[in-house]
Every structure is written in structure tokens, then in C-alpha cells.
Amino acid sequence: MDTFAFYRQMRRIRRLEETLLSLKNAGEILGSVHPCNGQEAVPVGAATALRSDDYITATYRGHGWAVVAGIPLADIFAEVLGRASNLNGGRGASPYFSSAGVNFIGENSIVAAGLPIACGAALSALHGGRSQISLVSIGDGATNQGAAHEALNMAAVMALPLVVVVENNVYSEMSRIAEMTRVVQLAERGAAYGIPATTIDGSDPAVVAEAVAEAVARARGGGGPTMVEAMVQRYVGHHSGDVQQYRPAGEVDQARADEPLARLRACADEVALAAYDAIDSEVDAELDRALAVARTIPEPDPGTVLEHVYV
């Protein structure tokens, strides 16, 4: 994927998140929204190393991963707006939707819960004799959860075809991760399980692509799991209502200046800037069309309320 393709996909995710926040502020979305503004390079770069039949599992901050998995924007809008979408019929909303059709196992609001689920997908591929791999995105705070350590140990012992991407934005919700762990880089924890691990610049999609491609090759070749710690700077709050009063003065401005899209623009010449501007306009129009389609989808039929209820 070239620079302009990276830019387009990251811009697509950025505009999706910005639009969802606008819809939330307008009262059209019920419940919280957890945007990934500033972290777009991670899913975009990682996706270049994946096949269409590989599995993706994400956190509740998973809209970007859903986009790179191939879920149509109109379906995402419809699901988050609570419409009878082609995804989960409005039941999943912002933090829980999934799509079996593209092997997007889905989001999860339980911190670190995606890791054991992703291990299950990897175990299925391994025992099924398939060459699929399972990629899971987790946040920095998830590395302190017991489920994460159990899953990492299992993945290592069983040599599962798993790639663990830790999106380290240095804040575990509203607390700095440095205040909750003594290791400098979370990738250091991979050594405890015999898992190869690396720390990379998560704001450069090309760097992410290279690191994840190496991890995917190892997993697909029978070499077991890899942990990729991607350092990122999210410049929006943990959720749609977070005003970030806990962040030091100037930190958000610095993050905005170094986020992936701004970084590409900062090193572009006039020709490239014009191309980026054109992409911006095209993506804006694309998002407008997708939202318009989503608004035509009806709300769920109340008569279906007991469907998919098994307990």
C-alpha cells in the first residue's frame, strides 16, 4: 500500500470517528463512543499483512479495525445508530458489533477479554489445518489483566498462530500506564512467556505494516505468537464524554501535531498536499453517502426482542 492509499484509509477512519462523535453530541447515538483519533495508523498498517480469511478481534475502540476488515461504512453507521443493520441488527451498537462474514470476531468492552477469544480463533485454525492467523488488538491497560496473562501463556505453550497488537497510548482510561507497571515498554512482558515481542512507532503505517507482516509470517509458518507494541498518541478522550482534564498542558496539542495524518501532511510537497486535499473531499463525500444510506434503514422490530437470547 502506498502513502496515498495509507492516507485514504486513515482519513476514512478519522472521518468515521468524527462523524460518530457529532452524532453522539447531537443525541442520535445512545451509549458511549470510544474513538481512536490518532491511532488510525495501527489498523491500517496491520491490515496490509492480513489475508481476507484471517481473524480480527478488537476492543470497544474497534471502529478502525472494523473498517480495515472490510465492513461497509453504511453498516457501521446503521449499527451504531441502533438501526436494523446487516451487522447485529442494532444490538451491538458502538462497542460490541461483529461480522462473521469478514471474520471480524468483533469488539469487546471487557478489558483483555479479546485475547482469550482470539486464542480460540487461532486454536480453531490450528486444529482445522488451516493457514489462517488470528490478530487481536488490545490496549495498554489490558496487559495488567489476568485474562491477558493466561491467554499469552496458552498461546505460547500451544504455539498458536496469534498476533497480539498492543495499542499503547500511555493512558489506561484516565491513568498513565507508567504508574501501574514497572516495565518501561510493555513488549518486555513477552519474554516471560517466550513470545517474541517488539516496540514500534504506531503512528507510521509503513512501520506497523512491516512489523505485523513479520509477526504474521512467523504465525503462519508455525512459529507461534508475537507481540507488537505500537506506541500511539490518541488526542481525544477515552470516551465521548471525556474532557481530558487529567492530561498535562500541551500534551493534547503535541499529539495533534504528530498524529498520522498530520505527520504525512507535514512532510508533503505541494503536489502531495493537493492530492491529500482531493482525498479528503472524496472521503467526506463517501461518508456522507454512507450515513444517508444508514438513515434509511428502519429501527429494529420490537417483536424481535427475544431473538438471540439464549439464557
C-alpha positions as CSV (number, residue, x, y, z in Angstrom):
1,M,0.0,0.0,0.0
2,D,1.5,3.4,-1.0
3,T,1.4,6.6,1.0
4,F,-1.7,7.9,-0.6
5,A,-3.6,4.6,0.0
6,F,-2.5,4.7,3.6
7,Y,-3.7,8.3,3.9
8,R,-7.1,7.5,2.3
9,Q,-7.8,4.6,4.7
10,M,-6.7,6.5,7.8
11,R,-8.7,9.6,6.7
12,R,-11.7,7.3,6.2
13,I,-11.4,6.0,9.8
14,R,-10.8,9.6,11.1
15,R,-13.9,11.0,9.4
16,L,-15.9,8.0,10.7
17,E,-14.9,8.7,14.2
18,E,-15.5,12.4,13.9
19,T,-18.9,11.8,12.4
20,L,-19.8,9.4,15.2
21,L,-18.8,11.9,17.8
22,S,-21.0,14.5,16.1
23,L,-23.9,12.1,16.1
24,K,-23.3,11.3,19.7
25,N,-23.3,15.0,20.7
26,A,-26.5,15.5,18.7
27,G,-28.2,12.8,20.7
28,E,-28.6,10.4,17.8
29,I,-26.4,7.7,19.4
30,L,-27.3,6.3,22.8
31,G,-24.5,5.0,25.0
32,S,-20.8,5.9,24.9
33,V,-18.5,6.1,21.9
34,H,-14.7,5.3,22.3
35,P,-12.9,7.0,19.3
36,C,-9.5,6.1,18.1
37,N,-8.4,9.5,16.7
38,G,-4.7,9.5,16.4
39,Q,-4.4,5.7,16.4
40,E,-5.5,5.1,12.8
41,A,-2.1,4.0,11.5
42,V,-2.2,0.8,13.6
43,P,-5.2,-1.0,12.0
44,V,-4.4,0.5,8.6
45,G,-0.8,-0.7,8.6
46,A,-1.6,-4.1,10.2
47,A,-4.3,-4.9,7.7
48,T,-1.8,-4.9,4.8
49,A,-0.2,-8.0,6.3
50,L,-3.5,-9.9,6.6
51,R,-5.5,-12.2,4.3
52,S,-9.2,-11.8,3.9
53,D,-9.8,-15.0,5.8
54,D,-7.7,-14.1,8.8
55,Y,-9.4,-13.3,12.1
56,I,-9.5,-9.8,13.7
57,T,-10.6,-9.2,17.3
58,A,-10.7,-5.7,18.7
59,T,-11.6,-3.7,21.8
60,Y,-14.5,-1.3,22.2
61,R,-12.3,1.2,20.4
62,G,-12.6,-1.0,17.3
63,H,-14.2,1.0,14.6
64,G,-10.9,1.4,12.7
65,W,-10.3,-2.4,12.8
66,A,-13.9,-2.9,11.5
67,V,-13.2,-0.6,8.6
68,V,-9.9,-2.4,7.6
69,A,-11.7,-5.8,8.0
70,G,-13.9,-4.7,5.1
71,I,-17.2,-3.8,6.9
72,P,-19.1,-1.2,4.8
73,L,-19.3,2.2,6.4
74,A,-23.1,2.3,6.0
75,D,-23.4,-0.9,8.0
76,I,-21.3,0.6,10.8
77,F,-23.3,3.8,10.9
78,A,-26.6,1.8,10.9
79,E,-25.4,-0.5,13.8
80,V,-24.1,2.4,15.9
81,L,-27.3,4.3,15.3
82,G,-29.3,1.4,16.6
83,R,-30.9,0.5,13.3
84,A,-31.8,-2.9,12.0
85,S,-28.3,-3.2,10.4
86,N,-26.8,-6.0,8.4
87,L,-24.3,-6.5,11.3
88,N,-26.1,-7.2,14.5
89,G,-29.4,-5.5,14.0
90,G,-28.6,-2.6,16.2
91,R,-27.9,-4.9,19.2
92,G,-24.1,-4.4,19.2
93,A,-24.0,-0.6,18.8
94,S,-20.7,1.2,19.1
95,P,-18.6,-1.2,21.4
96,Y,-19.9,-4.7,20.6
97,F,-20.6,-5.2,16.9
98,S,-19.1,-8.0,14.9
99,S,-19.3,-9.5,11.4
100,A,-18.8,-13.2,10.7
101,G,-18.8,-12.6,7.0
102,V,-15.4,-10.9,7.1
103,N,-14.1,-12.8,10.1
104,F,-14.3,-9.7,12.3
105,I,-14.9,-11.5,15.6
106,G,-15.8,-8.1,17.0
107,E,-15.3,-5.7,19.7
108,N,-15.5,-6.3,23.5
109,S,-15.8,-3.8,26.3
110,I,-14.3,-6.2,28.9
111,V,-10.7,-5.2,29.2
112,A,-8.4,-8.0,27.8
113,A,-11.4,-10.3,27.0
114,G,-10.5,-10.2,23.3
115,L,-7.2,-12.1,23.9
116,P,-8.7,-15.4,25.0
117,I,-11.3,-15.1,22.3
118,A,-8.6,-14.5,19.7
119,C,-6.8,-17.6,21.1
120,G,-9.9,-19.6,20.4
121,A,-10.0,-18.5,16.8
122,A,-6.3,-19.3,16.5
123,L,-6.8,-22.7,18.1
124,S,-9.7,-23.4,15.6
125,A,-7.4,-22.6,12.7
126,L,-4.6,-24.7,14.0
127,H,-6.6,-27.8,14.7
128,G,-8.6,-27.3,11.4
129,G,-5.4,-27.5,9.5
130,R,-6.0,-24.0,8.0
131,S,-3.3,-21.4,7.5
132,Q,-5.3,-18.6,8.9
133,I,-3.9,-16.4,11.7
134,S,-5.7,-14.6,14.5
135,L,-4.8,-10.9,15.2
136,V,-6.1,-9.2,18.3
137,S,-5.8,-5.6,19.3
138,I,-5.6,-4.7,23.0
139,G,-4.9,-1.6,24.9
140,D,-2.0,-1.0,27.3
141,G,-4.2,-1.4,30.3
142,A,-5.2,-4.9,29.2
143,T,-1.7,-6.2,29.8
144,N,-2.4,-5.9,33.5
145,Q,-5.4,-8.2,33.4
146,G,-5.3,-11.8,34.5
147,A,-7.0,-13.0,31.3
148,A,-4.3,-11.5,29.2
149,H,-1.6,-13.4,31.0
150,E,-3.5,-16.7,30.9
151,A,-4.1,-16.2,27.2
152,L,-0.5,-15.3,26.4
153,N,0.8,-18.3,28.3
154,M,-1.7,-20.6,26.4
155,A,-0.7,-19.1,23.1
156,A,3.0,-19.6,23.8
157,V,2.7,-23.1,25.0
158,M,0.4,-24.2,22.2
159,A,2.3,-22.2,19.5
160,L,-0.9,-20.6,18.4
161,P,-1.0,-18.6,15.1
162,L,-1.7,-15.4,17.0
163,V,-0.5,-11.8,16.6
164,V,-1.1,-9.5,19.6
165,V,-1.1,-5.8,18.8
166,V,-0.8,-3.7,21.9
167,E,-2.0,-0.1,21.1
168,N,-0.1,1.7,23.8
169,N,-1.5,5.3,24.1
170,V,0.1,5.5,27.5
171,Y,-3.2,6.0,29.2
172,S,-5.2,3.2,30.7
173,E,-8.5,5.0,30.7
174,M,-7.6,8.1,32.7
175,S,-4.4,6.8,34.4
176,R,-0.9,6.7,33.0
177,I,0.2,3.1,32.4
178,A,3.7,4.1,33.7
179,E,2.1,4.5,37.1
180,M,0.7,0.9,37.0
181,T,3.7,-1.2,35.8
182,R,7.4,-1.1,36.4
183,V,8.4,-2.2,32.9
184,V,9.4,0.6,30.6
185,Q,7.9,-1.0,27.5
186,L,5.0,-3.4,27.7
187,A,6.7,-5.6,25.0
188,E,9.2,-6.6,27.7
189,R,6.4,-8.8,29.1
190,G,6.6,-11.1,26.1
191,A,9.9,-12.6,27.3
192,A,8.1,-14.0,30.4
193,Y,6.2,-16.4,28.1
194,G,8.9,-16.9,25.4
195,I,7.0,-14.8,23.0
196,P,8.9,-12.6,20.5
197,A,8.0,-9.0,21.0
198,T,8.8,-5.6,19.6
199,T,8.0,-2.0,20.3
200,I,7.4,0.2,17.2
201,D,6.2,3.7,16.2
202,G,2.5,3.1,15.9
203,S,1.9,6.5,14.1
204,D,3.7,5.3,10.9
205,P,1.5,2.9,9.0
206,A,4.5,1.6,7.0
207,V,6.4,0.7,10.2
208,V,3.3,-1.0,11.5
209,A,2.9,-2.9,8.2
210,E,6.5,-4.2,8.3
211,A,6.3,-5.3,12.0
212,V,2.9,-7.0,11.6
213,A,4.0,-8.7,8.4
214,E,6.9,-10.3,10.2
215,A,4.7,-11.5,13.0
216,V,2.1,-12.8,10.6
217,A,4.7,-14.7,8.7
218,R,6.0,-16.3,11.9
219,A,2.5,-17.3,13.0
220,R,1.5,-18.7,9.6
221,G,4.8,-20.6,9.4
222,G,4.1,-22.4,12.7
223,G,6.4,-20.2,14.8
224,G,3.7,-19.3,17.3
225,P,2.6,-15.9,18.7
226,T,4.2,-12.5,18.5
227,M,3.5,-9.3,20.5
228,V,3.8,-6.0,18.7
229,E,3.6,-2.9,21.0
230,A,2.6,0.1,18.9
231,M,3.2,3.4,20.6
232,V,0.5,5.9,19.7
233,Q,-0.9,9.2,20.8
234,R,-4.7,9.4,21.0
235,Y,-5.6,13.1,21.1
236,V,-9.3,12.6,22.0
237,G,-10.6,11.4,25.4
238,H,-11.1,7.8,26.5
239,H,-14.8,8.1,25.6
240,S,-17.1,10.7,24.0
241,G,-17.7,12.5,27.4
242,D,-14.1,12.6,28.5
243,V,-12.7,16.2,28.5
244,Q,-9.2,15.0,29.4
245,Q,-8.6,17.2,32.4
246,Y,-6.1,14.7,33.7
247,R,-3.7,15.3,30.8
248,P,-0.8,17.8,31.3
249,A,-0.9,21.2,29.5
250,G,0.3,20.9,25.9
251,E,0.1,17.2,25.7
252,V,-3.0,17.0,23.5
253,D,-1.7,19.8,21.2
254,Q,1.5,17.8,20.8
255,A,-0.4,14.7,20.0
256,R,-2.4,16.5,17.4
257,A,0.7,17.8,15.7
258,D,2.2,14.3,15.5
259,E,-0.9,12.2,14.7
260,P,-0.6,10.0,11.5
261,L,-2.4,12.3,9.0
262,A,-0.7,15.5,10.2
263,R,2.6,13.7,10.0
264,L,2.1,12.8,6.4
265,R,1.0,16.3,5.5
266,A,4.0,17.9,7.3
267,C,6.5,16.2,5.0
268,A,4.4,16.6,1.8
269,D,5.2,18.9,-1.1
270,E,2.6,21.0,-2.9
271,V,1.6,18.2,-5.3
272,A,1.2,15.7,-2.4
273,L,-0.8,18.2,-0.4
274,A,-3.2,18.8,-3.3
275,A,-3.6,15.0,-3.6
276,Y,-4.3,14.8,0.1
277,D,-6.9,17.6,-0.2
278,A,-8.6,15.7,-3.0
279,I,-8.7,12.5,-0.9
280,D,-10.2,14.5,2.0
281,S,-13.1,15.7,-0.3
282,E,-13.7,12.2,-1.7
283,V,-13.7,10.6,1.7
284,D,-16.1,13.3,3.1
285,A,-18.5,12.6,0.2
286,E,-18.1,8.8,0.8
287,L,-19.0,9.2,4.5
288,D,-22.0,11.5,3.7
289,R,-23.4,8.8,1.3
290,A,-22.9,6.1,3.8
291,L,-24.6,8.0,6.6
292,A,-27.5,8.8,4.3
293,V,-27.9,5.1,3.5
294,A,-27.8,4.2,7.2
295,R,-30.6,6.7,8.0
296,T,-32.9,4.9,5.5
297,I,-32.6,1.7,7.5
298,P,-35.5,1.2,9.9
299,E,-35.3,0.8,13.6
300,P,-35.5,-2.9,14.8
301,D,-38.9,-4.5,15.1
302,P,-39.7,-4.7,18.8
303,G,-41.1,-8.2,18.1
304,T,-37.6,-9.5,17.6
305,V,-36.5,-8.5,21.1
306,L,-36.2,-12.2,22.3
307,E,-34.2,-13.3,19.3
308,H,-30.6,-14.3,20.0
309,V,-31.4,-14.6,23.7
310,Y,-30.3,-18.0,24.9
311,V,-30.5,-17.7,28.7
